[in-house]
Amino acid sequence: MRRRIPLRKRLLVRLLSVSALIAVCSVAATAWLAVTTTTSALKEEQGQDLAADNRILATLSGYAATHADWSGVRRTVRELSRATGRRIALTTADRAPVADSAPHGTPLPPRPAATVDPLRTDTYTETGAQLSGIDPRVVGPYRVPAAERRKLDALAAERRRCYERFGIGTTVVRTPGGRPVLKAPEGTDTSYAAENCGDGRLNTPTPTERRALDELSDLARPCLGRAGLHLDGPLFVTYDPGGRDPFGGGYLLAKFARPGSALAARTDRCVLAARRTQLEPYVAPVAELFLGIGDQNPSRFDMSPANKAKVVGAAGLVLAVTVAVTAVVAVRLSRPLRALTEAAGAPPEQHVRVPVTTRDETGILAEAFNDLAERRERLEAQRKAMVSDIAHELRSPLTNIRGWLEVVRDGVVDPEPALLDSLHEEALVLQRIIDDLQDLAAADAGTLRLRREPLRAGDLLDQVAAAHRPAADAARVALRTESDAAAWLDADPVRMRQALGNLVSNALRHTPAGGTVTLAARRDGEEVVLTVTDTGAGIAPEDLARVFDRFWRAEKSRSRRTGGSGLGLSIVRHLAAAHGGTAEAASEPGRGAVFTLRLPPAAPPGDEP
């Protein structure tokens, strides 16, 4: 009766479920990968765009800091646009066009990206930042003329040489206003050298700078008065060698109030407002900067309903195709499996085969199943033949023993010595067959016991030859031995004498009078080769493959007593395999046969380390 398989356990259902799950996971993973990759690319592009935006703003702010108007900025805008690939447009505060890299009439983005005002935005001191303050590139009346610059350069060179005498190497950098400044390597302590080299001349304002500072004092005085600080003379300033001040010329206002106090904050605001008033005539008017993507936000990834529908539709299509293809493959796969299941459930005596319809894994499985069925059928035939042979082998001597015993019991024949010798010979035949069967059974079960020891092959051949020499002399066959002194075996002496004895007995039975049987042993690389060669009639080529089969004999006409039990060569093969070796047979009809044993060697007893 065919067993019913639950629906959830059927191969088709399981394959469909797994395929659907894989399809869903693959679609989801692909969508996730596409989204994350696109988002990452957009973020990377956004980062590149931000860097380009900062570069554009810094360049235009620098132009405004060094020019009193925007009249010549169009060339700068075009060069920046080509370098960054962006649209750049400058307008006044009321959106009047100043310069635009796009064709005339192209609408502006909805909102500006930044305001270009060097008096209120510093894009120079820190790259990529838009600090609140005056751009240091706005120099105005603080620019040092050439004559004053030469004097300052001479003072800077003298100061540099003085520093070198104290082992401090410096470089001369120039501020936007043209004043030279000494810079020491970062982390260098220059306090001692500054005390010995500093004479105040390099940090003293030049006449041009003094006039600008006096003007700044006049502009800041009303605001400082309202803040509660009344000045009778000009502002007192000190020089900042690092150039981190809002004056561009390298000066800081000396504090007239405690740092951090409200008065100090009001003082700073007054001076900053005065500086903006002072520098305003020297910078371009405030302008609005518009960029090509100023109205977009690339960091946000969103899909429209139409795109979502496309993604869902594509995923559904992939899922449907995957399920359909998997269903076809599963049906084709399960059909031969069902045939294999039915064939395996058939009665063993039928030896059912299955048709091989494909050349894939299922087809290979079907071929393997058919080969297994064929081997099982062949083994079953051999088993039946072996049982028949064993029965026949045992029946003949048992029949003889029983017949003679019954005759003696009935008094028909007296138990003479000759009769007793005959009955004893029949019992020995039975004992030999049973011993052979027991050895084969032990070999098949893997329980054949071996007592290995180093064994010189020459001694083994001499012992076997001595045991079979009487039989050889009686058959008028010469029995010879040839041995290599270096041939040593790691073997069981008793079992090896049994194996060689079976080969010699077989050779003597098939060698006519006047022939020769030769036992030889030699070392061949990592093997010891034992051969038994006879000069008999040989073995037909079609029979060579069966010489080691049980109960097989080339001459069916031989009696069991003269031809052997048919188990000797089979035992030889099993004994060789038990020792880790092989047994082979070679023959040419009319020129005798050669049986070869290849066995692992052993080191001579005196060669162990």
C-alpha positions in Angstrom: 0.0 0.0 0.0 1.4 3.4 -1.0 2.0 5.6 2.0 0.4 9.0 1.9 2.8 11.9 2.4 1.5 15.0 4.3 1.2 18.0 2.0 3.6 20.1 4.0 6.3 17.4 3.7 6.0 16.9 0.0 9.1 17.8 -1.9 7.2 19.9 -4.4 5.6 22.0 -1.6 8.9 22.4 0.2 10.8 23.4 -2.9 8.1 26.0 -3.8 8.2 27.4 -0.2 11.9 27.7 -0.2 12.0 29.2 -3.6 9.4 31.8 -2.7 11.3 32.7 0.4 14.5 33.0 -1.5 12.8 35.1 -4.2 11.3 37.5 -1.5 14.6 37.8 0.3 16.5 38.4 -3.0 14.1 41.0 -4.1 14.2 42.7 -0.7 17.9 42.5 -0.5 18.3 43.9 -4.0 15.9 46.8 -3.3 17.7 47.6 0.0 21.0 47.5 -1.8 19.8 49.8 -4.5 18.4 52.2 -2.0 21.4 52.3 0.2 23.8 52.5 -2.7 21.9 55.3 -4.3 21.6 57.1 -1.0 25.3 56.7 -0.3 26.1 58.0 -3.8 23.9 61.0 -3.3 25.5 61.7 0.1 28.9 61.4 -1.5 27.9 63.7 -4.3 26.4 66.1 -1.7 29.7 66.1 0.1 31.5 66.9 -3.1 28.9 69.6 -3.9 29.4 71.2 -0.4 33.1 71.3 -1.0 32.5 73.0 -4.3 30.0 75.4 -2.7 32.5 76.4 -0.1 35.2 76.9 -2.7 32.8 79.1 -4.8 31.8 81.2 -1.8 35.4 81.6 -0.6 36.6 82.7 -4.0 33.7 85.2 -4.5 34.1 86.5 -0.9 37.8 87.0 -1.6 37.0 88.9 -4.8 34.5 91.1 -2.9 37.2 91.7 -0.2 39.7 93.0 -2.7 37.5 94.9 -5.1 35.3 97.9 -4.6 32.6 96.7 -7.0 31.5 93.6 -9.0 32.3 95.0 -12.5 35.0 92.4 -13.3 33.6 89.3 -11.6 32.0 87.8 -14.7 35.2 86.1 -15.7 35.8 84.7 -12.3 32.2 83.3 -12.2 32.6 81.6 -15.6 35.9 80.0 -14.5 34.4 78.7 -11.3 31.4 77.3 -13.2 33.6 75.4 -15.5 35.8 74.1 -12.7 32.9 72.9 -10.5 30.2 72.1 -13.1 27.7 74.3 -11.2 25.5 77.1 -12.2 26.7 80.3 -10.4 24.6 83.5 -10.3 25.3 86.7 -8.3 22.6 89.3 -7.7 22.1 92.4 -5.6 20.0 92.3 -2.5 16.9 93.2 -4.6 17.7 90.4 -7.1 19.2 92.6 -9.8 21.6 90.4 -11.9 25.3 91.0 -11.3 26.8 87.9 -13.0 25.4 84.5 -14.2 27.1 81.5 -15.7 23.8 80.4 -17.2 22.4 81.8 -20.5 20.5 85.0 -20.3 16.9 84.5 -19.3 17.4 81.3 -17.2 15.3 81.6 -14.1 17.1 81.7 -10.8 16.7 79.0 -8.1 13.9 79.7 -5.6 16.3 80.8 -2.8 20.0 81.9 -2.6 22.6 79.5 -1.3 24.6 82.2 0.6 25.2 85.9 1.0 28.5 87.3 -0.1 29.5 89.9 2.4 33.2 89.9 3.5 32.5 92.4 6.2 30.2 90.0 8.0 31.4 86.6 6.8 34.9 85.1 7.1 35.5 82.2 4.7 39.3 82.7 4.7 40.5 82.0 8.2 39.1 78.4 8.4 38.6 76.5 5.2 35.0 75.2 4.7 33.6 77.4 7.5 31.6 80.6 7.4 32.7 82.4 10.5 30.9 85.5 11.8 33.4 88.4 11.4 35.4 90.4 8.9 37.2 88.5 6.2 41.0 89.1 6.8 41.4 89.7 3.1 39.6 93.1 3.5 42.6 95.3 3.9 41.4 98.8 2.9 43.5 101.7 4.3 45.7 99.2 6.2 47.5 98.0 3.1 51.2 98.7 3.5 52.8 100.6 0.6 55.9 99.2 -1.1 58.3 101.6 0.6 57.1 100.7 4.1 57.0 97.0 3.1 60.7 97.1 2.2 61.5 98.5 5.6 59.4 95.9 7.3 61.0 93.1 5.2 64.5 94.3 6.4 63.3 94.2 10.0 61.8 90.7 9.5 65.1 89.5 8.0 67.1 90.9 10.9 64.6 89.3 13.4 64.9 86.0 11.5 68.7 86.0 11.8 68.5 86.7 15.5 66.1 83.7 16.0 68.6 81.5 14.0 71.3 82.3 16.5 69.1 80.7 19.2 68.6 77.6 17.0 65.1 78.5 15.9 64.3 78.3 12.2 61.5 80.6 11.0 59.8 81.4 7.8 58.4 84.7 6.6 54.7 84.9 5.6 52.9 88.0 4.5 49.5 89.1 5.7 46.9 90.2 3.2 47.8 93.8 4.1 51.5 93.2 3.0 53.1 93.1 6.5 55.7 90.3 7.0 55.2 87.9 9.9 57.7 85.3 11.3 56.4 81.8 11.7 58.2 79.2 13.8 57.5 75.4 13.5 54.4 74.3 15.4 55.3 73.4 19.0 58.5 75.5 19.1 59.1 77.5 22.3 60.1 81.0 21.1 59.7 82.9 24.3 63.4 83.2 25.2 64.4 84.2 21.7 61.6 86.7 21.5 62.8 88.4 24.7 66.3 88.8 23.3 65.4 89.5 19.6 62.2 91.6 20.1 62.9 95.3 19.9 59.3 96.4 19.0 60.2 97.9 15.7 58.7 95.1 13.6 55.4 95.3 15.5 55.2 99.1 15.4 52.5 100.4 13.1 53.8 102.1 9.9 52.7 105.6 9.1 50.0 104.3 6.8 48.7 101.9 9.4 48.9 104.7 12.0 46.7 107.0 9.9 44.2 104.2 9.5 44.1 103.5 13.2 43.6 107.2 13.9 40.7 107.2 11.6 39.4 104.1 13.4 39.7 105.9 16.7 37.6 108.8 15.5 34.9 106.4 14.1 34.8 104.3 17.3 34.9 107.2 19.8 31.2 108.1 19.8 30.2 104.5 20.3 32.8 103.9 23.0 31.6 107.1 24.8 28.0 105.7 24.9 29.5 102.5 26.3 31.1 104.4 29.2 34.6 104.5 27.8 36.0 108.0 27.0 39.2 108.3 25.0 41.3 111.4 25.1 43.7 110.2 22.4 43.9 107.4 19.7 43.1 103.8 20.3 46.0 101.9 21.9 46.6 98.6 20.0 49.1 95.7 20.2 50.3 93.5 17.4 49.2 89.8 17.1 51.9 87.8 15.3 49.4 85.0 14.6 47.2 87.3 12.6 44.0 86.0 14.4 42.6 89.5 14.8 39.7 91.2 13.0 41.9 94.0 11.6 43.7 92.3 8.8 46.7 94.4 9.5 47.8 92.4 12.5 46.5 94.6 15.4 44.3 93.9 18.3 42.6 96.6 20.4 43.9 96.7 23.9 41.2 95.9 26.4 40.1 98.7 28.7 37.9 96.4 30.7 38.1 93.1 32.4 38.0 90.3 29.7 34.6 88.7 29.6 32.8 91.6 31.2 29.8 93.4 29.7 32.0 96.5 29.2 34.5 94.5 27.2 31.8 93.0 25.0 30.4 96.5 24.3 33.9 97.8 23.5 34.4 95.0 21.0 31.1 95.7 19.3 32.0 99.4 19.0 35.4 98.7 17.4 33.9 96.1 15.0 31.2 98.5 13.9 33.8 101.2 13.4 36.0 98.9 11.3 33.0 97.9 9.1 32.2 101.5 8.5 35.9 102.2 7.7 36.3 99.3 5.3 32.9 99.5 3.6 34.2 101.8 0.7 36.9 99.3 -0.1 34.7 96.1 -0.6 32.1 95.2 -3.2 28.4 95.6 -2.3 26.6 92.8 -0.6 25.4 90.2 -3.1 23.2 87.1 -3.1 24.8 83.8 -4.4 22.6 81.4 -6.3 23.8 77.9 -7.1 22.3 75.3 -9.5 21.1 73.0 -6.7 20.4 75.6 -4.1 16.8 74.5 -3.9 17.4 70.8 -3.5 18.3 68.6 -0.6 20.2 65.5 -1.9 20.5 63.9 1.5 16.8 63.0 1.5 15.9 59.9 -0.5 12.2 59.5 -1.3 10.2 57.7 -4.0 7.2 58.9 -5.7 4.0 56.8 -5.9 4.8 55.9 -9.5 8.3 54.7 -8.6 6.9 52.7 -5.7 4.4 51.0 -8.0 7.2 50.2 -10.4 9.3 48.6 -7.6 6.3 46.6 -6.3 5.4 45.5 -9.8 9.0 44.4 -10.6 9.2 42.5 -7.3 5.9 40.7 -8.0 7.0 39.8 -11.5 10.3 38.4 -10.3 8.4 36.4 -7.6 5.9 35.0 -10.1 8.6 33.9 -12.6 10.6 32.3 -9.8 7.7 30.4 -8.5 6.7 29.2 -12.0 10.2 28.1 -12.9 10.6 26.4 -9.5 7.3 24.5 -9.9 8.4 23.1 -13.3 11.8 22.1 -11.9 10.2 20.5 -8.8 7.8 18.5 -10.9 10.6 17.2 -13.1 12.7 16.4 -10.0 9.9 14.7 -8.0 8.7 12.4 -10.9 11.9 10.3 -11.1 12.1 10.3 -7.3 8.6 8.8 -7.0 9.7 6.1 -9.5 12.8 5.4 -7.4 10.6 5.2 -4.3 8.2 2.7 -5.9 11.0 0.6 -7.2 12.7 0.5 -3.8 9.4 -0.7 -2.3 9.0 -3.5 -4.7 9.6 -7.2 -3.6 13.4 -7.9 -3.5 13.1 -11.0 -5.8 11.8 -8.8 -8.6 15.0 -6.7 -8.9 13.0 -3.8 -10.4 14.9 -1.1 -12.5 13.8 2.5 -13.1 14.0 4.3 -16.4 16.8 6.9 -16.7 15.2 10.0 -18.3 17.7 12.7 -17.4 21.4 13.2 -17.2 21.3 15.4 -14.1 21.7 14.3 -10.4 18.4 12.5 -10.6 19.5 10.6 -13.6 22.8 9.7 -12.0 20.8 8.5 -8.9 18.6 6.3 -11.1 21.7 4.8 -12.8 23.2 4.1 -9.4 19.9 2.5 -8.2 19.9 0.3 -11.3 23.5 -0.7 -10.8 22.7 -1.5 -7.2 19.7 -3.7 -8.3 22.0 -5.5 -10.8 24.6 -6.1 -8.2 22.0 -7.3 -5.8 20.7 -9.7 -8.4 24.1 -10.9 -9.2 25.0 -11.4 -5.5 21.8 -13.3 -5.0 22.7 -15.6 -7.9 26.1 -16.1 -6.4 24.7 -16.8 -3.0 22.4 -19.4 -4.4 25.3 -20.9 -6.4 27.5 -20.9 -3.4 24.9 -22.6 -1.3 24.5 -25.2 -4.0 28.3 -25.7 -4.3 28.7 -26.0 -0.5 25.9 -28.6 -0.5 27.5 -30.4 -3.3 31.0 -30.2 -1.7 29.7 -31.6 1.5 27.3 -34.2 0.1 30.0 -36.3 -1.8 32.2 -37.1 1.2 29.3 -37.4 3.6 27.6 -39.8 1.2 30.7 -41.9 1.0 31.2 -42.0 4.7 27.5 -42.8 5.4 27.4 -45.6 2.8 30.5 -47.4 4.0 29.4 -47.0 7.7 26.0 -48.5 6.9 27.7 -51.4 5.0 30.0 -52.1 7.9 27.1 -51.8 10.4 25.1 -54.4 8.4 28.0 -56.7 8.4 28.4 -56.8 4.6 32.0 -55.6 4.8 34.5 -55.9 7.6 36.2 -52.6 8.9 39.6 -53.3 7.3 42.5 -50.8 7.6 42.1 -49.8 3.9 38.5 -49.0 4.4 39.2 -47.0 7.6 42.0 -45.1 5.7 39.5 -44.2 3.0 36.9 -43.0 5.5 39.6 -40.9 7.2 40.5 -39.4 3.9 36.9 -38.4 3.3 36.8 -36.8 6.8 39.9 -34.8 6.0 38.2 -33.5 2.8 35.3 -32.4 4.9 37.5 -30.8 7.5 39.5 -28.9 4.7 36.2 -27.6 3.2 34.9 -26.4 6.6 38.2 -24.8 7.5 38.3 -22.9 4.1 34.7 -21.8 4.6 35.5 -20.6 8.1 38.5 -18.6 6.9 36.4 -17.0 4.2 33.7 -16.1 6.7 36.2 -14.5 9.0 37.7 -12.5 6.1 34.3 -11.3 5.0 33.4 -10.3 8.6 36.8 -8.5 9.1 37.6 -10.7 12.1 40.6 -12.6 10.5 43.3 -12.4 13.0 46.9 -11.7 12.0 50.0 -12.0 14.1 52.4 -9.8 12.2 56.2 -10.0 12.6 59.2 -9.2 10.4 59.6 -12.2 8.0 62.3 -12.8 5.5 60.7 -13.7 2.2 63.4 -16.3 1.4 62.7 -18.3 4.5 59.0 -18.2 3.8 59.6 -19.6 0.3 61.9 -22.3 1.6 59.3 -23.5 4.2 56.5 -23.6 1.6 58.7 -25.5 -0.9 59.8 -28.0 1.8 56.2 -28.7 2.7 55.1 -29.3 -0.9 58.2 -31.1 -2.2 56.9 -34.6 -1.5 53.8 -33.8 -3.6 56.0 -32.2 -6.3 58.2 -35.3 -6.4 55.3 -37.6 -6.6 53.9 -35.5 -9.6 57.4 -35.4 -11.1 57.4 -31.6 -11.1 60.5 -29.6 -10.2 59.9 -27.1 -7.4 62.3 -24.2 -7.3 62.8 -21.0 -5.2 64.4 -17.7 -6.0 64.7 -14.9 -3.4 66.1 -11.4 -3.0 67.9 -11.1 0.3 66.5 -7.5 0.8 62.9 -8.8 0.6 61.4 -8.7 4.1 57.7 -8.8 5.0 55.6 -7.5 7.8 53.2 -10.5 7.9 51.7 -13.4 9.7 54.0 -16.4 8.9 51.2 -19.0 9.3 48.7 -17.1 7.0 51.4 -16.4 4.4 52.4 -20.1 4.3 48.7 -20.9 3.9 48.4 -18.4 1.0 51.5 -19.5 -0.8 50.7 -23.1 -0.1 47.3 -22.7 -1.8 49.1 -21.2 -4.8 51.7 -24.0 -5.0 49.0 -26.7 -4.6 47.0 -25.1 -7.4 50.2 -24.9 -9.6 51.1 -28.5 -9.0 47.7 -29.7 -9.9 47.9 -27.9 -13.3 51.5 -28.6 -14.2 52.2 -31.9 -16.1 55.0 -34.2 -15.3 58.4 -32.8 -16.3 57.2 -29.2 -15.6 58.5 -26.7 -13.2 56.9 -24.6 -10.4 59.0 -21.6 -9.3 58.5 -19.6 -6.1 60.2 -16.1 -6.3 60.5 -13.1 -4.0 61.9 -9.6 -4.8 61.8 -6.1 -3.5 60.1 -3.7 -5.9 60.2 -0.1 -4.5 57.7 0.1 -1.6 56.4 -3.4 -2.2 57.6 -7.0 -1.9 56.5 -9.1 -4.8 55.9 -12.9 -4.4 55.2 -15.0 -7.5 54.3 -18.6 -8.1 55.0 -19.5 -11.8 54.1 -22.8 -13.4 54.6 -24.3 -16.8 51.1 -25.8 -17.2 48.5 -25.4 -19.8 47.6 -21.9 -18.7 44.3 -20.1 -18.2 42.0 -18.9 -21.0 41.7 -15.1 -21.2 37.9 -15.3 -20.5 38.6 -17.2 -17.3 41.2 -15.0 -15.8 38.7 -12.6 -14.3 37.1 -15.5 -12.3 40.1 -17.4 -11.0 39.7 -15.9 -7.5 35.9 -16.5 -7.3 34.6 -19.1 -4.8 33.9 -22.6 -6.0 35.2 -21.8 -9.5 37.4 -24.1 -11.5 38.6 -23.9 -15.0 38.1 -27.7 -15.6 34.6 -28.7 -14.5 35.4 -32.3 -15.1 37.9 -32.5 -12.2 36.8 -34.3 -9.1 36.6 -32.5 -5.8 39.3 -34.7 -4.4 41.8 -34.1 -7.2 40.7 -30.6 -8.2 40.4 -29.0 -4.8 37.4 -27.4 -3.1 37.4 -24.3 -5.3 38.1 -22.0 -2.3 41.9 -21.9 -2.2 42.4 -19.0 -4.6 39.6 -17.0 -3.0 41.3 -17.4 0.4 44.6 -16.3 -1.2 43.0 -13.0 -2.3 41.4 -12.4 1.1 44.7 -13.1 3.0 46.6 -10.7 0.7 43.9 -8.0 1.3 44.1 -8.6 5.0 47.9 -7.9 4.9 47.2 -4.6 2.9 48.3 -6.2 -0.4 46.8 -7.5 -3.7 46.6 -10.8 -5.6 46.8 -11.0 -9.4 46.8 -13.7 -12.0 48.4 -13.6 -15.5 48.5 -16.3 -18.1 49.0 -17.2 -21.8 47.3 -20.4 -22.9 49.9 -23.1 -23.4 52.7 -21.2 -21.5 51.6 -21.6 -17.9 50.3 -19.1 -15.4 51.8 -16.6 -13.0 50.1 -15.7 -9.6 51.5 -12.5 -8.0 51.2 -11.3 -4.5 52.1 -7.6 -3.8 52.6 -6.9 -0.1 53.9 -4.1 2.1 57.6 -4.5 3.1 59.2 -4.5 6.5 62.6 -3.3 7.6 65.1 -6.1 8.5 65.4 -6.5 12.3 68.9 -5.0 12.3 67.8 -1.8 10.5 65.5 -0.4 13.3 66.9 2.9 14.7 
